[in-house]
C-alpha cells in the first residue's frame, strides 16, 4: 500500500471512530440532562417544591384522660432547677416531707439570685442550726412571708401573722364571648415576642344526645379530605361545646380545603359531620341515647408561679385559694373533686417544677398549699412552659370529669429554652378537655397578658386579673383598677370569682 492510500484509510477509520463516540454521547444525553459549569442541571426545574409552612402544625402528642380516682395522699414529684436538660427522665417521686426540701436547699450551691435569700429564710425545718450569716439573711428576709412552721425555731422567728384571709379583688375577661374585641386587642399588640397562632377563623361545635342534652367529654377529631390521620383533637366541655380554629392547627395548603371532616365519639356512640369553612352557624352533631346520670366530677389544679417576685402575692393568694377549695367542695350536686398543685420557678433555682398529683383529701391538699413559698427567679420570664407541660401531661386526669387549671402568675414563660412550648401544650390541653383560667398578678407585662389570654381563649377558659385601688401600685390594696388592656368588667373578690366560674361549669353537669 502506498503512503497516500494508507493515510486515506487511517483518516476514514478516525472519522468512523469519532462518529461512533458522538453517537454514544448523543444516546447518553437523551437520558441525562446536561450540566453547566456551575453544577446546575439544565434546563432548570420549572416549578420548585413549595417551601414548608413556618411553625409546628403536627397534632400534639397526648394521652386520653383515663384515671379512675384520686383517693390517695398528695404525692410530690420534682424537677430540680439545675437539671432541666435531664427532664423528664429525672422525675423523682416522693412524699415531699419538709426535711427532703431542706436537704435540697442546703445542697444548693449557685450564687444567690432574685429572691434566693427568701429560699434560705423560708426553707422548711433545717436539720442543723443556721450559721450567723444565715441568721442575718433570715432576719433581713422576715418580711417576705410568714414562717411555714407552727412553732418556729428560736433561731428563725416568724414574722407577725397575716390575717387569715386577706381580701384580693379581681376582674375577668371572656375573650370568646367578645371575640371581635379580642381580635382587635391582638391587632393592637402585634409584634410582641410570643408564639403566635392564627385564631381569626373560628367555628363552634355542639354535641348533643338524642334528647337534645349536651354531651360532656366527647372526643372530637378533625380531618382533611382524603386523609385518615386527624389534624387536631379536642374534647367537649360540660356544655357539649368546643371551639375549633383551623388556621391555628393546619399549615397553609395550596389546595386550601374548604371542607373538613369532624368525627365525634363518646363510649360506644359515634357520629360524623362536615365543617364548611366560612359557615356562620355552629356545627351540630348528635350522638345516641342519653348516658345514665352520675355524680359530677371535677379535676382542679392550681398552677402557681413561686418565684421571688410573687412573695407578697402568694401570701395573700393562699388564703383566697384555700377559700376557693373550701367553697367549691360545697357546690350543689356534691361534686366529686380532685385537687392538684404545680408550683414552678426557673432554671438555676432549688426546683424548676414541684407538682402534687391529684388527691381528694382537701385537708391534705390545703397543707400542701400552705407550704408554697416564694423564692428564686432572676430575670422576668419563668419556667411556665415546663410547668404547663407537667400540668397537662404529668398529672392523673380522670375520665368523664370537668378539668380546670387556675394559673396564678406575674410573668411570661421563657421562650428561649427549647423543650416544651405553651402553644403546643394549650393545644394538648384542648385535646384532653382542660380549660385554662389564667390569673394575672401584679407586674404582669404586656407579653405575659397576651400569652395568658392566648391560653385561656384557645381552651375556652377566662383571663382573670387582680385589681387595686391604684393600678400602678399593687400595695394600694384591693380596688377596681387594672393596668391590663381590657374592656368593661365587674370586680369581686378573687375567691368568689373563681368559685363562680367553676360553679357555672359544674352547674351544666348537675342539670344534665
C-alpha positions as CSV (number, residue, x, y, z in Angstrom):
1,X,0.0,0.0,0.0
2,X,1.4,3.4,-0.9
3,X,1.7,6.1,1.6
4,X,-1.3,8.1,0.2
5,X,-3.7,5.2,0.3
6,X,-2.6,4.3,3.9
7,X,-3.2,7.9,5.0
8,X,-6.6,8.0,3.4
9,X,-7.6,4.7,5.2
10,X,-6.4,6.0,8.5
11,X,-8.4,9.2,8.2
12,X,-11.5,7.3,7.3
13,X,-11.1,5.0,10.3
14,X,-10.6,8.0,12.6
15,X,-13.7,9.7,11.3
16,X,-15.8,6.5,11.9
17,X,-14.5,6.3,15.4
18,X,-15.4,9.9,16.1
19,X,-18.8,9.4,14.7
20,X,-19.4,6.4,16.9
21,X,-18.3,8.3,20.0
22,X,-20.6,11.2,19.1
23,X,-23.5,8.8,18.7
24,X,-22.8,7.3,22.1
25,X,-22.7,10.8,23.7
26,X,-26.0,11.6,21.9
27,X,-27.5,8.4,23.4
28,X,-26.3,9.3,26.9
29,X,-27.6,12.9,26.6
30,X,-31.0,11.5,25.8
31,X,-31.1,10.0,29.3
32,X,-29.3,12.7,31.4
33,X,-29.8,16.5,31.4
34,X,-26.7,18.4,30.6
35,X,-24.9,20.1,33.5
36,X,-23.4,23.5,33.2
37,X,-20.0,24.6,34.7
38,X,-21.8,25.5,38.0
39,X,-23.1,22.0,38.5
40,X,-26.7,23.0,37.9
41,X,-29.0,20.8,35.8
42,X,-30.1,22.5,32.6
43,X,-32.7,23.5,31.8
44,X,-33.5,24.3,35.5
45,X,-36.7,22.9,37.1
46,X,-39.7,25.0,36.1
47,X,-41.5,24.7,39.5
48,X,-39.7,24.3,42.8
49,X,-41.3,22.2,45.6
50,X,-43.3,24.6,47.9
51,X,-41.5,25.8,51.0
52,X,-42.7,24.2,54.2
53,X,-45.0,26.4,56.2
54,X,-43.4,28.1,59.3
55,X,-44.5,26.7,62.7
56,X,-45.2,23.3,64.0
57,X,-48.6,22.1,62.8
58,X,-48.3,18.4,63.7
59,X,-51.0,17.3,66.1
60,X,-49.8,17.5,69.7
61,X,-49.0,14.2,71.4
62,X,-51.2,13.4,74.4
63,X,-52.8,10.6,76.4
64,X,-56.5,10.5,76.9
65,X,-57.7,11.2,80.5
66,X,-58.1,7.7,82.0
67,X,-57.5,7.8,85.7
68,X,-60.3,6.2,87.7
69,X,-60.0,8.0,91.0
70,X,-57.7,10.3,93.1
71,X,-58.3,8.6,96.5
72,X,-54.7,8.9,97.7
73,X,-52.4,11.3,99.6
74,X,-50.9,14.2,97.6
75,X,-47.6,12.6,96.3
76,X,-45.0,15.0,95.1
77,X,-42.5,14.9,92.3
78,X,-39.9,17.4,91.3
79,X,-37.5,18.6,88.6
80,X,-34.5,20.3,90.1
81,X,-33.8,23.8,88.8
82,X,-30.3,22.8,87.7
83,X,-31.2,19.6,85.9
84,X,-33.7,20.7,83.2
85,X,-31.7,19.0,80.5
86,X,-32.5,15.7,82.2
87,X,-36.2,16.1,82.3
88,X,-38.5,14.2,82.1
89,X,-36.3,11.2,82.8
90,X,-35.1,12.8,86.0
91,X,-38.5,12.7,87.8
92,X,-38.1,11.8,91.5
93,X,-41.4,10.7,93.1
94,X,-41.7,11.1,96.9
95,X,-44.0,12.4,99.6
96,X,-42.2,15.8,99.9
97,X,-41.6,15.9,103.6
98,X,-40.1,19.2,104.9
99,X,-36.7,17.6,105.6
100,X,-36.4,16.5,102.0
101,X,-36.8,20.1,100.8
102,X,-34.4,21.3,103.5
103,X,-31.7,18.9,102.3
104,X,-32.1,20.1,98.8
105,X,-31.8,23.7,99.9
106,X,-28.6,23.0,101.8
107,X,-27.2,21.3,98.7
108,X,-27.8,24.3,96.5
109,X,-24.5,26.0,95.6
110,X,-25.4,28.5,92.9
111,X,-25.0,32.2,93.6
112,X,-27.9,34.0,95.1
113,X,-30.3,35.5,92.5
114,X,-33.5,37.4,92.8
115,X,-35.4,36.2,95.9
116,X,-32.9,33.5,96.6
117,X,-32.4,34.8,100.1
118,X,-36.1,34.1,100.6
119,X,-35.3,30.5,99.7
120,X,-32.9,30.3,102.6
121,X,-35.1,32.1,105.0
122,X,-38.2,30.2,104.1
123,X,-36.9,26.7,103.7
124,X,-38.6,24.1,105.8
125,X,-37.0,22.8,109.0
126,X,-33.3,22.8,108.6
127,X,-31.6,19.9,110.3
128,X,-28.8,21.9,111.8
129,X,-28.8,25.4,113.5
130,X,-28.1,28.2,110.9
131,X,-24.8,30.0,110.8
132,X,-24.6,33.6,111.9
133,X,-24.6,34.7,108.3
134,X,-27.8,32.6,107.7
135,X,-29.4,34.2,110.8
136,X,-28.6,37.6,109.3
137,X,-30.1,36.6,105.9
138,X,-33.2,35.3,107.6
139,X,-33.6,38.4,109.6
140,X,-33.3,40.5,106.5
141,X,-36.0,38.4,104.7
142,X,-38.6,38.0,107.5
143,X,-40.9,40.5,105.8
144,X,-41.2,38.4,102.7
145,X,-43.7,35.8,104.1
146,X,-44.6,34.2,107.4
147,X,-42.8,31.2,108.6
148,X,-44.3,27.9,107.5
149,X,-43.8,26.2,110.9
150,X,-46.4,26.2,113.6
151,X,-43.7,26.7,116.2
152,X,-40.6,28.2,114.5
153,X,-37.2,27.6,116.0
154,X,-35.8,30.3,118.2
155,X,-33.0,31.0,115.7
156,X,-35.6,31.9,113.0
157,X,-38.6,33.6,114.5
158,X,-41.7,34.1,112.3
159,X,-42.9,37.5,111.1
160,X,-46.1,38.8,112.6
161,X,-49.0,36.7,111.4
162,X,-51.0,37.9,108.5
163,X,-54.8,38.0,108.6
164,X,-56.3,34.5,107.9
165,X,-57.7,35.7,104.6
166,X,-56.7,39.0,103.1
167,X,-59.1,40.5,100.6
168,X,-57.9,40.1,97.0
169,X,-60.1,41.6,94.3
170,X,-60.2,40.7,90.6
171,X,-61.9,41.2,87.3
172,X,-62.5,38.8,84.4
173,X,-62.3,38.9,80.6
174,X,-64.1,36.3,78.4
175,X,-62.4,36.7,75.1
176,X,-64.6,34.1,73.4
177,X,-67.8,36.0,74.4
178,X,-66.4,39.2,72.9
179,X,-64.4,37.7,70.1
180,X,-64.4,40.8,67.9
181,X,-62.8,42.9,70.7
182,X,-60.3,40.1,71.3
183,X,-59.2,40.2,67.7
184,X,-58.9,44.0,68.0
185,X,-56.8,43.6,71.1
186,X,-54.4,41.2,69.3
187,X,-54.2,43.7,66.4
188,X,-53.2,46.4,68.9
189,X,-50.4,44.3,70.2
190,X,-48.8,42.8,67.1
191,X,-45.0,42.4,67.2
192,X,-44.8,41.0,70.8
193,X,-42.3,38.2,71.4
194,X,-44.9,35.4,71.6
195,X,-45.6,32.1,69.8
196,X,-48.4,33.2,67.5
197,X,-51.3,31.0,66.5
198,X,-53.9,32.3,64.0
199,X,-57.3,32.0,65.7
200,X,-59.1,34.5,63.4
201,X,-61.1,31.7,61.8
202,X,-63.3,30.1,64.4
203,X,-66.2,27.6,64.5
204,X,-68.4,26.3,67.3
205,X,-69.0,22.5,67.5
206,X,-72.0,21.4,69.6
207,X,-72.6,17.8,70.6
208,X,-76.0,16.6,72.0
209,X,-77.6,13.3,72.7
210,X,-80.9,12.1,71.2
211,X,-82.9,14.1,73.8
212,X,-81.0,17.4,73.0
213,X,-78.9,17.5,76.1
214,X,-75.2,18.4,75.9
215,X,-72.7,15.6,75.8
216,X,-69.8,16.3,78.0
217,X,-66.3,14.9,77.4
218,X,-67.0,13.6,73.9
219,X,-63.8,13.1,71.9
220,X,-63.5,15.1,68.7
221,X,-61.2,14.5,65.7
222,X,-60.9,17.0,62.7
223,X,-59.7,15.6,59.4
224,X,-58.6,16.9,56.0
225,X,-60.4,15.4,52.9
226,X,-59.0,12.0,52.0
227,X,-56.5,11.9,54.9
228,X,-57.3,9.5,57.8
229,X,-54.8,11.0,60.3
230,X,-56.6,13.8,62.2
231,X,-55.1,17.2,62.1
232,X,-56.4,18.1,65.6
233,X,-58.1,16.6,68.6
234,X,-60.4,18.2,71.2
235,X,-63.0,17.2,73.9
236,X,-66.3,18.9,74.6
237,X,-66.9,20.8,77.8
238,X,-69.8,20.5,80.2
239,X,-72.0,22.4,77.7
240,X,-71.1,19.9,75.0
241,X,-69.2,22.6,73.1
242,X,-65.7,23.2,71.7
243,X,-64.2,26.0,69.6
244,X,-62.3,24.9,66.5
245,X,-59.6,27.2,64.9
246,X,-58.4,25.6,61.6
247,X,-55.7,28.1,60.9
248,X,-54.2,27.5,64.4
249,X,-53.6,23.8,63.8
250,X,-53.4,23.4,60.0
251,X,-50.4,24.5,57.9
252,X,-51.4,26.7,54.9
253,X,-52.1,24.5,51.9
254,X,-52.1,25.3,48.2
255,X,-55.3,23.3,48.0
256,X,-56.9,25.4,50.7
257,X,-59.5,22.8,51.6
258,X,-62.9,24.3,52.1
259,X,-64.4,21.2,53.8
260,X,-63.1,19.4,56.9
261,X,-64.4,16.2,58.4
262,X,-65.4,16.1,62.0
263,X,-65.7,12.7,63.9
264,X,-67.2,12.5,67.4
265,X,-67.4,9.7,69.8
266,X,-68.4,9.1,73.4
267,X,-68.1,5.5,74.6
268,X,-69.7,3.3,72.0
269,X,-71.6,6.2,70.4
270,X,-70.1,7.7,67.2
271,X,-71.2,10.3,64.6
272,X,-69.7,12.3,61.8
273,X,-70.3,15.8,60.4
274,X,-68.7,18.2,57.9
275,X,-67.4,21.7,58.5
276,X,-67.8,24.1,55.6
277,X,-65.2,26.7,56.1
278,X,-66.8,30.1,56.2
279,X,-70.1,28.9,57.5
280,X,-71.7,31.1,60.2
281,X,-73.8,28.5,62.1
282,X,-72.4,26.1,64.6
283,X,-71.6,22.5,63.5
284,X,-74.2,20.2,65.1
285,X,-73.5,16.6,65.9
286,X,-76.0,14.3,67.6
287,X,-74.9,11.1,69.4
288,X,-77.2,8.3,70.6
289,X,-79.3,7.8,73.7
290,X,-78.6,9.8,76.9
291,X,-75.9,8.5,79.2
292,X,-77.1,7.5,82.7
293,X,-76.8,10.3,85.3
294,X,-73.7,10.1,87.6
295,X,-72.2,12.2,90.3
296,X,-70.4,15.2,88.6
297,X,-66.6,15.1,88.7
298,X,-64.1,18.0,88.8
299,X,-60.3,17.9,88.5
300,X,-59.0,21.2,89.6
301,X,-55.3,22.3,89.5
302,X,-53.7,25.3,91.0
303,X,-50.6,26.2,88.8
304,X,-48.5,28.8,90.8
305,X,-45.5,30.9,90.0
306,X,-43.4,30.5,93.1
307,X,-40.6,32.9,92.3
308,X,-39.4,35.7,94.5
309,X,-41.5,38.4,92.8
310,X,-44.6,36.6,93.8
311,X,-43.7,36.7,97.5
312,X,-46.3,39.2,98.7
313,X,-49.0,38.0,96.3
314,X,-48.6,34.3,97.3
315,X,-49.0,35.3,101.0
316,X,-52.3,36.9,100.1
317,X,-53.4,34.4,97.4
318,X,-53.0,31.3,99.6
319,X,-55.9,32.5,101.7
320,X,-58.0,33.0,98.6
321,X,-57.1,29.6,97.2
322,X,-57.9,27.9,100.4
323,X,-61.3,29.6,100.4
324,X,-61.8,28.6,96.8
325,X,-61.2,24.9,97.5
326,X,-63.5,25.1,100.6
327,X,-66.4,26.8,98.7
328,X,-66.1,24.5,95.7
329,X,-66.4,21.5,97.9
330,X,-69.8,22.8,99.0
331,X,-71.2,23.4,95.5
332,X,-74.7,22.0,94.7
333,X,-74.7,18.4,93.4
334,X,-71.8,17.4,95.8
335,X,-69.2,17.1,93.0
336,X,-66.5,14.5,93.3
337,X,-63.4,16.8,93.4
338,X,-59.8,16.0,92.9
339,X,-57.2,18.8,93.8
340,X,-53.8,19.1,92.2
341,X,-50.9,21.6,92.6
342,X,-48.0,22.5,90.4
343,X,-45.5,25.2,91.6
344,X,-42.7,26.4,89.4
345,X,-39.7,28.7,89.4
346,X,-36.8,28.8,86.9
347,X,-33.6,27.3,85.8
348,X,-30.9,27.5,88.5
349,X,-33.3,27.6,91.4
350,X,-33.9,25.0,94.0
351,X,-36.6,23.5,91.8
352,X,-37.9,24.0,88.3
353,X,-41.3,22.4,88.9
354,X,-42.7,20.8,92.0
355,X,-46.0,19.1,91.4
356,X,-48.5,17.3,93.6
357,X,-50.7,14.8,91.8
358,X,-54.5,14.8,92.4
359,X,-56.0,13.9,95.8
360,X,-59.5,14.0,97.2
361,X,-58.2,14.8,100.7
362,X,-59.0,18.5,101.0
363,X,-57.2,18.9,104.3
364,X,-54.0,17.3,103.0
365,X,-54.2,19.5,99.9
366,X,-54.6,22.7,101.9
367,X,-51.5,21.7,103.9
368,X,-49.6,21.3,100.7
369,X,-50.9,24.7,99.5
370,X,-49.8,26.3,102.8
371,X,-46.2,25.2,102.2
372,X,-45.9,27.1,98.9
373,X,-43.3,29.8,99.4
374,X,-41.8,32.3,97.0
375,X,-38.1,32.4,96.2
376,X,-35.6,32.3,93.3
377,X,-36.2,33.7,89.9
378,X,-33.8,36.2,88.4
379,X,-34.9,37.6,85.0
380,X,-38.5,38.3,84.3
381,X,-39.6,35.2,82.3
382,X,-40.0,32.0,84.3
383,X,-40.4,28.2,83.6
384,X,-44.1,28.4,82.8
385,X,-43.6,26.3,79.6
386,X,-42.2,23.4,81.7
387,X,-44.9,23.8,84.4
388,X,-47.7,23.8,81.9
389,X,-46.3,20.7,80.2
390,X,-46.2,18.9,83.6
391,X,-49.7,20.0,84.4
392,X,-51.2,18.8,81.1
393,X,-49.2,15.6,80.6
394,X,-47.8,14.6,84.1
395,X,-51.0,14.6,86.3
396,X,-53.5,11.8,86.5
397,X,-56.5,13.4,84.9
398,X,-59.7,11.4,85.2
399,X,-62.1,10.3,82.6
400,X,-65.6,11.9,82.4
401,X,-64.5,14.9,84.6
402,X,-64.6,18.6,84.2
403,X,-61.0,19.6,84.0
404,X,-59.8,23.1,85.0
405,X,-56.4,24.8,85.7
406,X,-56.1,28.1,87.6
407,X,-52.8,29.7,86.8
408,X,-51.6,32.4,89.2
409,X,-48.5,34.2,88.0
410,X,-46.9,37.5,87.2
411,X,-44.5,36.7,84.3
412,X,-44.4,35.2,80.8
413,X,-42.7,31.9,80.0
414,X,-39.1,31.7,78.8
415,X,-39.4,31.2,75.0
416,X,-35.6,30.7,74.6
417,X,-35.1,27.4,76.4
418,X,-36.3,25.0,73.8
419,X,-38.2,22.0,75.0
420,X,-42.0,22.4,75.8
421,X,-43.7,25.4,74.4
422,X,-47.0,26.8,75.7
423,X,-48.8,27.0,72.3
424,X,-48.3,23.3,71.8
425,X,-49.5,22.4,75.3
426,X,-52.5,24.7,75.1
427,X,-53.4,22.6,72.1
428,X,-52.8,19.4,74.1
429,X,-54.9,20.8,76.8
430,X,-57.8,21.2,74.4
431,X,-57.2,17.6,73.2
432,X,-57.7,16.5,76.9
433,X,-60.6,18.8,77.6
434,X,-58.7,21.0,80.0
435,X,-59.7,24.7,80.4
436,X,-57.1,27.2,81.5
437,X,-58.1,30.1,83.7
438,X,-55.1,32.5,83.8
439,X,-54.9,34.9,86.8
440,X,-52.5,37.8,86.1
441,X,-50.9,39.0,89.3
442,X,-49.3,42.5,89.8
443,X,-46.4,43.2,87.5
444,X,-47.6,41.1,84.6
445,X,-46.3,42.7,81.4
446,X,-48.0,43.0,78.0
447,X,-46.2,39.9,76.7
448,X,-47.5,37.9,79.8
449,X,-51.0,39.2,79.3
450,X,-51.0,38.3,75.7
451,X,-49.8,34.8,76.3
452,X,-52.2,34.2,79.3
453,X,-55.1,35.4,77.1
454,X,-54.0,33.1,74.3
455,X,-54.1,30.1,76.5
456,X,-57.4,31.0,78.1
457,X,-59.2,31.8,74.8
458,X,-58.0,28.7,73.0
459,X,-59.2,26.3,75.7
460,X,-62.4,28.3,76.4
461,X,-61.2,29.5,79.8
462,X,-61.0,33.0,81.1
463,X,-58.4,35.7,81.7
464,X,-58.6,36.8,85.3
465,X,-56.6,39.8,86.6
466,X,-56.1,41.3,90.1
467,X,-57.4,44.8,90.7
468,X,-56.2,47.5,93.0
469,X,-57.1,51.0,94.3
470,X,-54.3,52.3,92.2
471,X,-53.5,50.2,89.1
472,X,-49.8,51.4,89.2
473,X,-49.4,50.4,92.8
474,X,-50.3,46.9,93.9
475,X,-49.6,47.8,97.5
476,X,-52.5,50.3,97.4
477,X,-54.9,47.5,98.4
478,X,-58.0,46.0,96.8
479,X,-59.9,48.1,94.3
480,X,-61.3,48.3,90.8
481,X,-58.3,49.4,88.7
482,X,-56.1,47.3,86.4
483,X,-53.2,48.2,84.0
484,X,-54.3,45.5,81.6
485,X,-55.8,46.2,78.2
486,X,-59.4,45.0,78.9
487,X,-62.8,46.5,78.3
488,X,-65.7,46.7,80.7
489,X,-65.5,44.3,83.7
490,X,-67.1,43.8,87.1
491,X,-65.0,43.3,90.2
492,X,-65.4,40.9,93.1
493,X,-63.2,39.0,95.5
494,X,-60.9,36.5,93.7
495,X,-62.2,33.5,95.6
496,X,-65.9,34.3,94.8
497,X,-65.0,35.0,91.1
498,X,-63.2,31.6,90.7
499,X,-65.9,29.8,92.6
500,X,-68.5,31.4,90.3
501,X,-66.6,30.3,87.2
502,X,-66.2,26.7,88.5
503,X,-69.9,26.7,89.6
504,X,-71.1,27.8,86.2
505,X,-69.1,24.9,84.6
506,X,-70.4,22.3,87.0
507,X,-74.0,23.5,87.0
508,X,-74.4,22.1,83.5
509,X,-73.5,18.7,84.7
510,X,-75.8,18.9,87.6
511,X,-78.7,19.9,85.3
512,X,-77.8,17.0,83.0
